[in-house]
Amino acid sequence: MELQTTVKDFPNKVISLNIPPDTPIRVIIEANEMPEQKNEASDEATEKKGRWAKAIERLSQEDSLKGLSEEVNKLAREFRDNFSF
């Protein structure tokens, strides 16, 4: 059985079903938006960053290789050319 209703009409709708009081029921709530819960969830996600996530975030913000692309490419090419087993 499926019942569609709003929060304010929920108790009356359930009572109108005339089902025995000890009958188990399952309620699934579908809401378009619950801003309080979304904000709390996003806050929790930002608070629970692991140490590796924090390290990667810091490295990406520092941009330590900025302006060194030519030199890095040259060194990588030199390494590949001179590498042997």
N, C-alpha and C positions, 0 to 999 in steps of 0.2 A: 504494500500500500504506500502511496506517495501523497504527501500533503504539502501544499504550497501556501504559505501565509507570511505575514509580517511579524516583527517582534511584538508589537503591541497587541495583535490579535492571536498570538500563539496559544496562551492558556485556554481561551474560549474554543479555539479550533480543536484542541486536544480533548477537551471535555465533551465536545459535541460528537466525538467518535464513538462514545459509549463503549469503550473497551474496559475489561476488568483492570482494577488498580494494580494488580501484581504482574501485569503483562509487560515484558521488557520492550522498550522502544529505543530506537537509535535516531539521533538528531544530527543532520548535516547542515552546517550553516554556510551559505554562499552569499558573500557580500561583494558588492562592486568595489568599494574602497573602505578601508579601515585605517585612516591616517595615523592614529596613535600607535597601532601595532606595527605598521611599516617603519615608522621612525625609530621605534624601540629596536626592531630587528636590525636596521642598518647601523644603529649605534653600537649594538652588541658585536656586529661583524667587524667594525673598525677597532673596537677595544680588544678583541681576541686575536690579534695578529701574532703569529709566532716570530721567533727571533730571525728565521731565515727570510720571512716576508718583510720584516722591518729592514733587514740588511739590504735586500734587493731594492726596496723602495728608496732607501738612502742613496745607494749607488746610482740609481737611475736619475735621481735629482741632482747629484753632484756633477754628472757629465764630465768625468775626469779625463776622457780622451778627446775632448773638444779641441779642434784645431790640429790634431796630430794624425789625421787619417793618412796623409801621404807617407809619413814616417812609419806608421804601423803597417801599411801595405808594403812598403819597401822591405821592412824587416821580415814580414811573413813570406814574401817572395824569396828573399835571401835564404831563409830557413828551409823552404821547400826545395830550392835548387841544391843546397848543400847537404840535405838529409840523405843518409844511407844506413842500411842495417849493418 
